[in-house]
Amino acid sequence: MSGNRRAYPTDPTNTLSYNSVQHQQQMGQPQIVPNTGQFGQLPPNQQQNTQLPQQQQQQQGYNQFSPNQQQQQQMSNQQGGGLQPPVIGTTGGIDQSATSAVTKRVYPVDANNETFLTSQFNQMNLNQQQYQQPPQTQQQPYPQQQQYYQTTPVQQLSPPITTTTTTTTTLPPQQQQVSPQPIQSNLANPLVNNTQNLYSPVQQHQTQTMHQTQTPPVTQPTTFSPQGQQTQTQTQPQPQPQTQPQPQPQGQGQGYQQFIPTIQNQQNGAQGQIQQQPQLQGQGYQQFTPQYNNYSNYQPPIQTNQPIQSNQPMVTTPSSFIPEAPLPTAENLCPKQYMRMSMNVVPNLPSTLSKVHIPLGVVINPLADAPNEPIPLINSNIVRCRSCRAYINPFVIFTDGGARWKCNICQFLNDTPADYVSPINLTTGKRFDIDQRPELQRGCVEFVATSEYAVRAPQPPCYFFIIDVCYESIVSGMLNCAIQAIRQSLDNLPGESRTRFGIMTFDDQLHLFNLKASPSLRPQMYVVTEMDNVFVPPFDDFLVNLKDNRELIDNTLNIIQNMERKTQKVESCLGSAFKAAYQITQRVGGKIMIFQSYIPRGPIGKLPMREYQSSIGTKKEVKFLQPNGDVETYKEFALACSQHHISVDTFMFATDYTDVASLGQLSQITGGEVHYYPQFVANRDGRAFMNDLSHSLTRTTAWEAVMRVRNSRGLNTTAYHGNYFLKSSDLLALPTVDSDKTFTLQLGITDNIPGKYAALQSALLYTHSCGERRVRVFTVSLPVVQNYHDLFKHADISVVVNLISKMAIDKALSSSLPDAREAIANKCAEILIAYKTTLSSNASSSVTLSTQAPKLLLPETLKHLPLYVVSMVKNIIFSSKATSPDVRSFHMQRMKTLDTNLCLNFFYPYFYSLLQNPQQLQQQDETQPFQLPISHKLSADELSRSGCYMIVNGFTIYIFVGEAIDPQVHQDIFGCDYQSLDQLTFQDFPVLENPHSVYVRKVLHQVRSSFPRYQGIYLIKGNTQRRSEIQSLLVEDRTPEGSSYYEFILQLQSRVLQ
């Protein structure tokens, strides 16, 4: 939806303010280097680096340098302030603030915060000289060796910054690119109390300094022989002081044990059941290419499977050379489409984070569809840290001439594998083969895994369908829609010749179909009548190869669709059907698709009808948003499926209470997805259902995956949100992962974070649809700051709102909906109070939201937070409006799986007018890309009785038609008069040859193509009872669910000034 964003000065991706230093340099002004306080010491790579004794180095395979080549040790702590954040993307933008017209808001859009953060880019990427070792200020006991590289002291300037306050009328940012992602938080959202240090400290070496004269060193050129041995020239070195290291034992690092799937699966098999573990520090997951599902059209990303050949001379770096820590840049950081932080900086102390009240977290979409950010595929050896098992990345530091590297996660010093060693360029401080190592240049890479990452042959894509054929499924049209969507998707299923297929139907009996090819090309149907003791024959003919048995599978689908059913059965034995499907698929794994029209009955998994009507609107309502504690069947099924790499997608079509909260456990724990269609009617909802099913079957999918997120020392993961099972303290078991799945992690600070940068790395180990085992790695490096001002300036409102909403859902499920609404409002007030408390003369410019509230100051990056809070408390998830618990539970589960853009859009939808005057319609240039109209604020001021409007929230498209609309315009758009327009059956605009019809259909097509999920149309006529539903979407007005946006601003000002 590019070019038609809501025109407001917003910047949630924090890439706006990075040009100020660059401008100062161009104008000849001195560059200001912020102070770093007590933590402004040199990067870890500039700390002392001593050699091991010669004998010990030879035992470990190190190349021994001449005794005349000594290690230099210097460590000088500089006092100063916070660092600037890295730039993830540097797309130009203009941060303009304009007063609004009567009701229109006409501000330029910058949804990714690019303009606001561009001015700070060069402050973040300090040049190399600013990170050199400063000269010693204290008297040394002995003369020091002269540096052979220039050192420059870090400037310590802190000029005052003028505080400016502007008054703007603003609306929330619009997303430049909407991408699909559903996630839900696990049923148990354990908070992590990470008190155990998982990393071993970096081994310290004691040194003895001998008194010698200060003499410039003469570097001896050293070359590598083919066997990796060093050969020195005959040049005699000048006498120089020596630093003799004391021998120290090389202890093994204490930290994460290497994850080997074989060992873990054996342990799981011995245990029989998987136990949910408390959450601790996260570990990484990986991501794969967006186009790999359709393997026939699959274009592999950049591959580097050729031997590395450097064109540079093989000259090693003297051991005394201390390389610089790589600086975060837009090129070496993981793109925000895959990993996005709530703050692009990290506070150095727990007290600093607690004082600003901004939640610290990260949103990870491992399989995001990002065609502009291809991920390199690396087919070479995988280098990992021996202590924390982190993967090598652009932010590690190579020392000892490339023979060793320091992990940026745990600071452990590792030996570089012999086939990975490359000399260091003394000029740039980088390896000579850096251009041929994507893993050292990019923050997102993918490795082809070796056999040690697999415990069995790669799993083929496997789909097994369980379809309810009770009376309601037939009369509503669900059965026909499901069969038709499955038939249309067979040619696009991932895996090609490896894909397996199975299907069964059920009512009060089970109907299994033998799909093995036979001369008659007709399937054999087995009927199971004993529901309390389900037995499946022990052969694999119920799950067959799709390509080899395609004709028989097509015949089976036709038979199911056209089968005559003489009785009207209303009992649904879902528990027994699922048990049979589990027995069929447990040896292979894959995905089970459930289509359910009634609340489950039968001896296995029967769910009672809970009386919820009297509890709606009270604190007891939350009981029906939680799984039924008396029925543990579906949770046990989900745990067993997760253990055998089976995920479950659930499609529910009930006309009455279905207990979505209980059935949703199947999808939550197994990494699946829940779809809910209340009062399903094929004429109205069939197209949306068929598109959802086709998308679920054909989207990018990873199989039998596990994910881990690793953090720097001082950081820990306190909670996870999404569809997963916590297999160990920090290992997420994901039977399947797709491009719509997002995982949100809440982070905490347990101790002082040493160094200038903190790192996070996620790693996803999965099976590709083509049969390869792969590891996808994302890495980000963030500046560590101690200034409150920096935390507010570099906050990302998209992630902040995402985190607040998911934390509020947990609050609602553990307490009540009123408590969740109160927690949302309190979090907003706490952030603004903290901003006012920490606001000082050197703070950045602040903004106000209304001339009636001039004392309510907000940081530029979070100026739309109050508007999103108002929208959130009025949303169907938290609203006090009487709502079915099934509907509310479904949206809660869906929200836990949404990415940042879809989350913002669901809370504050787009609002378009579909009527254009004839001159505007005639002036449209057909050769230019179609531009959506400007989105208006969500207020009744924008509605007219003679208008036609569209409200888009990413899930449903609401069309509002005023009762006073021009009859000719109505005829041009809908092809009928106003009275003949049917709200219940309307699904799409008719194709008519007139300017109004062409324009409206273009708007609808552009909107639908901008979202991953197909959005059905919900028509609302102005003179019907449905008018109240459109009013609930106008969140800026006062409604029964809450105060108006203006009133909330006044309340905030009153509370902040207390």
N, C-alpha and C positions, 0 to 999 in steps of 0.2 A: 504494500500500500504506500509505496514511495511517492513523494511529491504531494500527497494530500494528507499529511499528518495534521493532527490538531495543532493549530498554530499558537503554541505557547513557548515561552523561553525556558525550556527545561533541558536537563542534561544528566540523565540517570547513569550513563556509563562512564562519567568522570573522565572525559578526554578533552575538556575545553581549555584548561588554563595552563598551557605549557609554552607560551610564546614570549612571556615577559622577559626572561633572561636572555633569550635569543635576540630580542629587540634591543636590550641594553647593550649586548655585544656589538650589534650592528651600528648602534649610535655611539660607540666608543666609550660607553660607561663601564666601570669595573663590575665584574660578575660577583654577586653576593653569594657567599657560601654559608648556609645556615649552620648554626652551632649544633653540636651533638651531645653536649653535657658530659656526664661521666661515662656515657656509652659512646662517645665520639672517638673511640680508639680505632686503630687501623684495622682493615679487614683481616679475617683469620689467616688469609694467605700471606700476610706480611708479618705474622708473628714468627718467633724464632723457629728455625728449621734446621735441626742438627742431623748429622749423619750417624749411622750405626757404626760400630766397629767393623773393620774390614772383614774379619772372619765371619761375623754375623751377616753382613750384607752378602757375602758370597754364598752363604747357606741359603739365603732367601732369594737368590737370583738377581741381586742388584748389581749394577756396574760400579766398580770401585774407582773413584777418582783419585787423583794424585794427592798425597798428604799436603802439598802446597796449596791445594784448593780447599779452602775452609768455608764453613757455613757462617754467615753473619747473622747476629741476633740483635734486633732492635724492636722495641715496643714502646710507643709514646702515646699516652692518652691525651687527646685534645678535648677541650671543653666546647660545647656548642649545642645547637638546637636540632630540630627534626629534619629528616630528609624528605624530599619530594617523591611522590609516587611515580611508578613507571607508567609509560603510555602504552596502552593496549592497541589502540588504533588512533590514527591522526587524520581524521576526516575533517575537512574544514567546516567551520560553522560560525555564525554570528550570534552573539548573545545580545539581543536587543530587548528592551522593555518598552512597550508602548501602551498608552492608556487605551482601554477598550472603547468601542463605540457603544451604542445604546445597550445592546445585548450581545453583540458579536465580539469574539475574542480574536484578534488578528495579530498574533505574535508569531514570529518565525519559529519553526520547530527544530528542536535539536534533541531528539529522544535519547540519544546515546551520550549526552553530556560532552560532546566533542569540543564545542566551542569554549566552554567554561574552563576546561582543563588543559587546553592547548598551550596557554601562556606559561604553564609550569613545567613543560616538557624538558627544557634544557636544565632547569634547576635539579631535576631528577637525575639526568645523565651527566653528572659532573665529569669534567675531562680527566684524563689520566694523571696529569700533574697534581690535581687537587687531592688525589689519593696516594701520592707518594709519601714516603716516610718523612716526617718533619725533622728538622735538625734537633739534636739533643740540646736541652737547655740546662742540664745538670752536669756538674763536673764528673767526668768518667775517671775511674781509678787508673786506667791504662789508655794509651792512645788507641784510637779506633782506626780500622782499615778505611781507606778512602773509598767512597762510593764510585762505582763506574757508571752509574746512571744518576740523573739529576733528581734531587729531592726538592720539593716545594712545600713550605708550610701551608696548612689549611687556614684560609682566611677566616677571621671571626668578626664578621660585621653583622650588625643587627639594626639597620636603620628603621625608624618608625614608619608604620604603614597607616595611611589615613583611613579612617573609618567613614564610610559613606552609607547612608540609608536611603533607599528608594522605595517608593510605593507603587506597587503593580497589582493588577487584577489578573490572576493567573489560573490556569487549568493544568491538569496533569499532563505529563509528557506522553507523546504517542510513539509507539514502537515502530522503528524503521523496518524491521523484518520480523514477522511473526512466525514462529516455528512451533510445531506440535510437541507437547510433552505432558502426559499424564503421570502423576506420582502420588502416592499416598503414604502417610506415615504408618509404620508398623503398629500393630495393635498395642503392643507394649512399647512405649517410647522411653526406654530407660535413660536416665541421666548418668553420665559417666563421671566417676570420681577417680580420675587418673592420678593416683599418688605414686605409682610405681614408675621408676625411671627405666624406660625401655632401651635406652641407648648407653653404651659404655663410653666413658670419657676418652677423649683423644689422649693417646699415650704421651706423657711429658718426658722430656729428656733433659738431664742436668748437664751443664757444660762447665768447663774450666777454661778461663781465659789466661793466656800466657802473655807476659810483658814483652812486647817487641816494638820496634820502631814503626811509625806510620809510613808505609810505602805504597805507592799506587800499584795495584796488581796488574800482572800481564796475563791475559787470557790465553789459554792453550787451546787451539782448535782441536776438536775431537770429532771423529766420524764414526759411523756405525758400519760394521762389517755385515755381510749377509746373515751371519749367525747371531747378530745382535751384539757382538763384542765391540768395545770401544777401542779405537786406535788413535794414539796421540802422536802429534808431530814432534820433531826433535828440538823445537824451540825451548830454550831454557827459561824458566820463570824467574822473575825477580824475587828476592827474599821478601816474604810477606808473613804476617802473623798467622798463627794457627789456632784453631779452636778445637780442642780434643774432646769429643763427647765421651761421657761415661757410659759404659755398657749397661743396657737395661734389658730385661727379658721382654720378649714380644708376646704379650698376653692376647688371648682371643677376646674380641669385643663382645660385650654383653648387650644384647638387643634382640630385635626380631629374629626369630629363626626363619630360615629360608622356607618359603611355602612350596612344598612338593605335593601335588595332588594325590599321588599314590599313598603317601603316609596318611594324609588326612582322610581319604576315603576308607583306608583300612581301619583307622580309628573309629570312623563313623559306623562302619559295618560291625565293629566289635561292640559298639554301644547299643546298636539297634535303633536308637532314637536320637534325634538331634536335640540338644538342650539349648534353649535360648540363653545366651551369655550376656552379662553386663557389658555395656559398650565402653570401650576405652579409646585409645588413640587410633585414628583412621589410617588405612593404608590404601594404596593406589589401585586404580582400575584403568583400563585402556579403552580406546575407541577405534572404530574402524571406518572404512571409506563409505560415503553415502550411497554409492551405486552398486554395492556388491551383491544385493539380493538377486537381481536378474543377472545371473552369471554370464549368460550369453552376451549381454551388452556391457559386461563389467570391464571398466577401464582401470587397471591397477594404478595406484598412485606411484609417485616417484620411487623407483626401486634402486637400491644400491647393493647389488649382489656381486659386483666386480671387485677384484682385489684392489686395495687402496694403493695407488701409485702417485707419489708426490713428485712434482716437477721442481721442487725447491732443493737446494743442496742440503745433504744430510749432515747438518752441523748441530751438535747437541748444545744444550744450554749449560753454562757453568752451574755447579750446584749452589753457588752463592746467590744466584738470581732468584728473587722472590717475585713471582708473577702476581699481577693484579687480579682481584676478584672480578669476574665478568659483571658488567652493569646491566640491569634489566632494560630492555628496549622493546619496541613494538615487534621486532623480528624474532627475538628469542623467547618472548613470553607466550604462554598458551592463549590463543584467541578467546575472547569473551563468549563466543558462541558455545564453547565447550566448558569453560570454567570461569566463574564470575564471583568476585568478592564483594561483601557488603561495604568494606572500606578498602581502598587501594593502598593503605598503609596499615601498620600493626602497632598498637601501643606497646611500650616496653615493660609496663608493670600492670599487675592485676588491678591496682587501685585506679590507674588512669582509665582503664576500660570501664570499670564500674561507675566512675564519676560522669562519663559522657552518656551512659545509658543506651548507646547505639549497639544493637546486637551485632556481634562478630560472627560471620558465617560465610559459607561458600555454596554456590549452586553449581552442580556438575551435570552436564548432559553428555554422556560418553559417546553417543551415536548421533549427535546433532547433524541435521542436514545443513551443511555449510559448504556449498560448492565453491565459494570464493576462498576457502581456507582448506585446500587439500592436505591430507596427512601423508607424509613420506612413509613408504613401506620399506623396511630395512631387513635384508636377508643376510645377516652376518651374526657374529657372536654377540651375545647380550652381556654387557658389563654391568655388574651390580656391586653395591657396597657390601663388604663382608660383615659389617656390624648391623646396620638397620635394614639391609636388603633393598635400599633405594636404587633406582636405575640411574645410570649415568645421564647427565643432562647438561645444558649450556652453562650452568652456574657452578659446576665443580671447578676445582683449582688443581692444575697439574704442577708438580714440583719435581725436584731432582732431575731436571732435564727431560721431563715427561715420563720418568720411570715410576712415579707414584702420583696419586690424585687424592685430593681431600674431598670428602662427601659434604655437600652443602646442607644436608639434612641433619646429620649427627656429628659432623666434623671429624670423622674417623679417617685416618690416612691409610689408603689402600695401595697395594701393588698393581701397577698397570700390566695386564696380560702381555706376553711377549709379542703376540701378533697385533697388538693394539698400540704399541709404543710409537711415538712420533716426536721428533725434536721440537723445541719451542723457538719461535722466532723472537729474537731479542728486541726487535723494533716494536712489534705489535703485542708481544706477550702471548700470542696464540700459537697453537700447533700449526705446523706446516701443512698438514692434511685437513685443515678445518673445513675447507670447501667440499671435501668428499665425505664428511661426517655429518649427516643431517641431525643426528641425535645431539650434536654439540652446537647446533645453530638454531634449532627449533624447539619451542616449548611443548609441541605436540608431535609425537612420532608413534610409529607402530612397528613392532618387531615380529618377525616370523619365529614362533617359539619352537624349541627343540623338543625331543622326545621326553625329556625330564619334566616337562610341563603337562604331560598327559598320562593318565592311568589306563586308558583304553583307546581304541580307535576313535577318531573324531565322530561325534554324533551326527547322523543325517537329520535334516529338517523333517519333522514328523508332526502331522496334524490328525487329531482324532476328534470327531464331532459327536456330541450327545444332544439329541433333539427331542424335545417334549412334543408328543403327538396327541395330547389330550384335546378335548373338545374346544377349549378356548383358543388353542394354538391354530386350529383349523379355521374356525369362523372369523378370527381376527385377521387372517391372511399372513400370519407370521411364518407358517410352515412354507408356503409358496415363496415368500420373499427370501427366506434362508436358503432354500434349495437353489433358487435362481442365482443368488449372490455367490454361493459356493461353486456352482457350475461355471460362472463367468470368471472366477479367480483361479481356476485350476491351471491355466496356461501361464500365469504370472507368479506362481508360488516359487520361492527361492529354492535353490539346490538342484534344479533340473533333474538329471537322471538319478540323484540320490534321494529325492523326496519320497516320503512314505505317507500313506493315506488310510484312514479308517473311519467308519461311521456306524452308529447305532441309534435306535429310537427307543422311547419308553413312554409308558403311561402307568398302568398298574402292573405291567409286565415289561420284560426286556426283550428287544428284538435285535439280535446280532446278525451281521451280514458277512458271509464268507466271500471275500473279494478276489480269491485266487482264480486266475483265468481258467475257463472251462470251455469245451466245444460249444455248449449251448449259449455262452455269453450271458447267462442269467445267474444271479447270485443265489447262494443257498442261505436261507434265513433260519436262525436258531432262536427259539422262544424260551426264555427262562421265566418260570412262574414262581419259584421259591425265593421270595424277596429277602427273607431273613438269613438265608445261607446261599449267597450267590456263588455259583461255580462256573468258570469259563474253561472250555476245553483247552488243553495245553498244546496248542499249535498256533503258528503265526499267520494264519490265513485271514485274520481279522485286521491286520495291519500290513499292507502290501506296498510294493513299489508302484508309485503313481504312473510312471512312464510305461512300465511293462503291462499294466492292467487298466489302462485308461478307458478302453471301450466298455469293459465290464463295470467300471466305476460310473460312467455316464448312464448306463442302463439302470444301475442301482438307484441313482438319484431320481431318475424318471419313475421308477417303481414306487419309491417312497412318496413322491409328490402326488401320484395319481392313485395310490392305494385306496380302495373303498373301505370305509370304516362304518359299520352298521350301528355300533353302540356309541353313546356319548359319555365317555369316561372323563371323570373330573379329578381323579386321584393321580398324584405325581410322585413316583418313587425315586426321587432324585438321588437319595443316599445309596440305594442299591445299584443304580445305574453308574454312579461315579465309582463305586468300588469295583465294578466289572471293568470299567475303562482303565482304572489304575492297574489292575492285574494285566491288562493287555499291553500297556505302554511302559511299565516299570523297567523292563529289560533294555529299552531303547532310550526312553526320555522323549522330550518334545513338548507339544502344546495340546491341551485339551480345551475344546470350545463347548461351553454349556449354553443351551437355549431353553429357558425355563419360563413357564406361564402361570404356575400355581405355587403356592407355598408348599414346600416338600412334606409329603406324607409317607406312610409305610413304616416298616419296622426299623429301618436304619436311617438315621438323620432326620427324624420327624421334628418339625418346628411347631410349637403351639402358637395359636393366634393370641397375641398380646393385646390387651385392651389399653389403647393409648389415648383415646379421645378425651378422657377426663384429665389427662396429665399435660395436654398441650398448653403452653404458656406458663407452666409452673417449673420449679426446679426439678421435679420428677421426670420431666420430659427427656432429660439426658439418659435416663435408663434405657430408652428405646433407641438411642443412638449408639449404644454399645452392644456387642454380641451377647446373645442369650447365654448366661452363665450356666444354665442347666443342661445345655446341649454342647458337648465338646467334640462332637463327631467331625464337624467340618474343619476345626482347627487341627485335629489329629490327621485328617486327610491331607491338609495343606502341608504339615510337617513331613509326612511320608513322601509327598510329591517333591518337595524341595530336596530331600535326600537323594531322590532318583532323577533329578534334573528335569522335572515336569512342571510347567507353568500352566495356569488356568485363566482363561478369559471367560467372563460370565456376562450373558445377555439376558436381561429380565424384562418380561412383558406383562406383568400381573395387572389385573383390574382392581385388585384389593391389596391389603397389606401382605407383603412378601418377606419381610425381615431382611432387608438389604444389609443391615449391619452384621448379621450372622453369616449370611452367604458370602459377603464381601471378604471374609477371612481367606477364602480359597485363593483369591487374586492378590490380596495384600501380602501374604506370606510367600507366595510362589513367584512374585514379580510379574503378575498378570495385570488385567485391567477389568473394570466393572462398567457395563453399559446398562442404562435403565430407561425404559420407555413406558411410562405410566399410561394406562388406558390406551394401549396400542391399537391403532387402526391403520391398515395398510394404505388406504387412500390418502391418509394424512402423514403418517410416519414411515411408510415403507421405503421411500427413497433415502431418507436419512439413515435408516437401519441398514439397508443394503450397501450404502457407501461406507458406513462404519465397519461393517464386516469385511468388505473388500480391502479397505485400508489396513485393517488389523492383520489380514492374511498376507499381504504383499509388501508391507513396509520393511525397511531395513531391520534385520533381526540378528542378534548374536545368541549363541546357544551354549548351554552348560558353562556359565560364566561365574567368576568371583571377582570382587572388587575390594581394593584396600586404599586408604588415604594415609599418607605419612606426613607428619608435621615436624617442624624444627623444634628444638628444645625450648620448653616454656609454653608451647602451644599444645592443646589437647582437644579432642572431639568430645563434646558433652551430650549430643543427641543427634540422631539420624531421622530424616523424614523421607518417606518414599516406600515403594513396594519391594520388600526384601526380607531375608531372614538372616539374623545375626548368628553366623555359624560359629564364630569364636569371638574373642574380645573386640576385634576390629575388622573381621573378615565378613563381608556381605556375600551371602549365597544368592545368586541370581540365575535361576534355571533358564530364563530368557531375558534379554534386554533389547529394546527397540529404540527407534529414533524419537519416540514420544516420551520416553522415560527420563525424568530428571530426579536427581538425588540432592537433597539439601542437608548440609551439615552445620550444626551450631558448634562454634569453637569457643574455647575459654583459654585464659592465661593463668597458668599455675605458678609461675615464678618469673623472675627477671629474665628477659630475652637477651642473651648476649649477642654482640655483633651488630652490624649495621643493617643486615637483611635477615628476614625470616622467609622460609621456603615451605611450600606445600606441593606434594606430588601425589597424584592419583594414578592407579594402575588397574587396568581391566584385563584379566586373562579370560579368553573366550574362544569358542570354536566358530570359525567363519562358515557361512553357508556353503562355500565351495569346498570345505573339508579341511582347511588349514587351521592349526592352532596358533593364535596370535596374542600379542600383549600390546595394549594401547596405553601410552604413558602421557600424562599431562603434568606440566611443571610451571609454577609461578614463583617469583621472588619479589618480596615486598619490603619497602623500607621500614625500619623500626624507628618510631618517633616517640617523643615524650611531651610534645606540645599538643594541648587540647585543640587548638585552632586547626592543626593539620588533620585531625580526625574528622572534624566537621567539614572541612573544605574538600576532603577526598571521599566522602560518603557516597554510596551508590543507592539512590532511592528505590530503584527497581528491586534490588536484593533485600533492602531493608524492609520494604512492604511485604515481600515474599516471606521473609523470616517471621515478621510479626503475625501474619495470617496463620502460618502453620503452628506457631507457638500458641496462638489463641485457640486453634482447634484442639490442641492437646489440653488446654485449660478447660475448654467446654466439656470434653469427654471425661475429664477427671473431676470436674466440679459442677458447673452449670453454665447455661448460655448467658444469663445475666452477668455472672462473674467474668466470662470471656469478653463481653462487650465492655465491661468496666476496665478490664486489663488492657484492652486496645487503647481506650481513651487515656488511661494513666501512662502508658508507654509514650504516647505522643507528648503529653504534658511534661513528663520527666526529661525527655530529650530537649524540649525548648527551655525548660528551667535550667538544665545543665548548660545550654548554650549561653543563656543570659548570665549565669554565674561565672563562666569562664571567659566571657567577652571582655576584651581589654582594648587598649588603644592601638595595639598592633594587630587586631583582628581584621579579617577580610570584610568586604562590604556586606552589609546585611540588607534584607528586604522586609517589607511589611506587606500584608495582604489586603488591607483596607484602610481608608482614611479615618474610619471610625475606630480603628484599633491601631493607632500609631506606635504604641509602645510594645507591641508584640513583634519582636525581631526574630527572624529566622535565617539560618544559613542558606546561601544560594542553592546549594545542592539538595536541600530538604524543604524547599519552600512549598511544595505540593503535598507534603506529608499530612497536614490537617484535612485536606480535601479527600485524600485516600482513606483516612480514618473515618470520616463521615460516611463515605461510600461503603466501607467495610462493615460498620455496625448496622447498616440498612440492607446489607446483602442477604440473600436467602440462606446463607450458611449460619449467620449470627442473628438475623432479624428476630424481633419479638412477634412478628406476624405469624398467625396460626398456619403451620405448614406440616404436611405429612412427614413423619419421621423417616420414611423410605426416601422421599425426595431430598430431605436435608442430609441424611446419611450419605446418599449417593454423591452429592455435591461436595461434602466434606472429603470423601475418599478421592474424588477427582481433583480437588484443590491441592491435596498433598502430593500430586504427581504433575502439577503444572509448572512450566518454566516461568521466568520473570515476565516476559512480554504478555503471555496469555493470562497471567495472574493479574497484572495491572488492567488489562482490557476487560476482564471479567468483573472487576470492581467498578471501573469507570468506563462504560462502553462508548463507542463512537455514536455520534448523533448527526445524521445527514438529512437534508431536505431533498426530496426527489423531484421537485418542481423547479423548472428553469423557464425564464421568459423566452419567447421566440427568438429574440436577437442573440441571446447566449447560445441557443441551440444551433443557430445558423452559423455562428462564428467559430464553431469547433473545427479544428484542423484534423482531418482524418489521417494525415501522414504522421502526426505526433502521437506519442503514447497517451492513452486516456488518463486524465487526471480526475481523481475523486473530488467531490466538493469539500469545502471546509467543514470540519466537525464543530458543532455548536456546543455550548455548555448545556448540561442536563438540567434544564429548568423549564417550567411551564411558560415562561416568557417567550420561549422560542416556538411554542406550539400555536397553531392557528386552526380554526374550525374549517377553513377552506384549503388546508394543506395536506400533503402526503409525505410521511417521514419514515426513516429507517434507523433503527437502533440495533447496533451490532455488539454483542458481548463475547464473541468467540465460541459460543455454544449454541445460540439461537439468534435468528434474525427476526426482529419485531418490526412489522409494517403497520403503521398507524394511518388510517384514512379518516379525515375529518368529514363530518356529516354535511358541511356546506361546500364541499369541493365542487369545482366547475363540472357540470355533467359531461361536457365534451372531452375535457381532460381525463375524467374518470373512464370514459369510453375508450379513449386512446391508449390508456395504460392497462386496464383490466379486460377490455373487450366486452363489457356489459355495463348495465346501469348499477347505481349504488345499491338498490334494494335486492338485486339478483346476486350480489357478491356473497359467497358462502364462506364464513370464517372457518368452518370445521374441515373442509376439504381442499381449501386453497393451498397449493404447494409451490407454484412458480408463475411468473408473468408470461402471458401468451406472446407469441411472436407476431407482432403487427408491424406493418410498414408505415410508421409515422414517427416524427422526431421525438415525441415523448416516450413512446415505447422503446425506441432504440436507446435513448439515454438511460432509462431506468434499467433495462437489461444489461447495459454496460456496467452500471454501478454495481448491480448484483453479482455479475461475473467477476469483477475486480475484487469485491469483498470476499467472495468464496475462495478465490484462488490465493488469497493472502493468508489463509488459515489452513492448517493441516487437516482439521476435521470438517467434514461436510456439515453445514449449518442449515437446518430446516427453517421454514418460514412460519411464523406465528402471526396471523392476521388479527388486527384489532380495529374494529369500527367504532367511531366516536360516539355513537348513540346506543351502545350496548354495555352490558355489565363488565365486559373485559376492559373497559376504559380504566378501571382501578389498577389493572396490572401495569399499564403504561405509566401511571402516576408513581408507582413504587420504584420505577427505574429513574425517575427525575430526582436524583439524590441531593441536588443542591437546594431543593425546596423543603419546606417543613412537611413532614408526613407523620402518620400515626406511629411509625417506627422510630422517629427521632427528630431532633431539631434540624433547622436548616444550616447550611454551610456558614452563613453570616452569623447566626446565633452561636454556632460552635466557636467561631473565631473570637467573639466577645467573651465567651466562657473561658477560653484558653488565656486570653489576656488577663482576665481577672485572677486566674489561678497562678499564672506566672509571676504576677506582681505582688502576690501575697508574701 
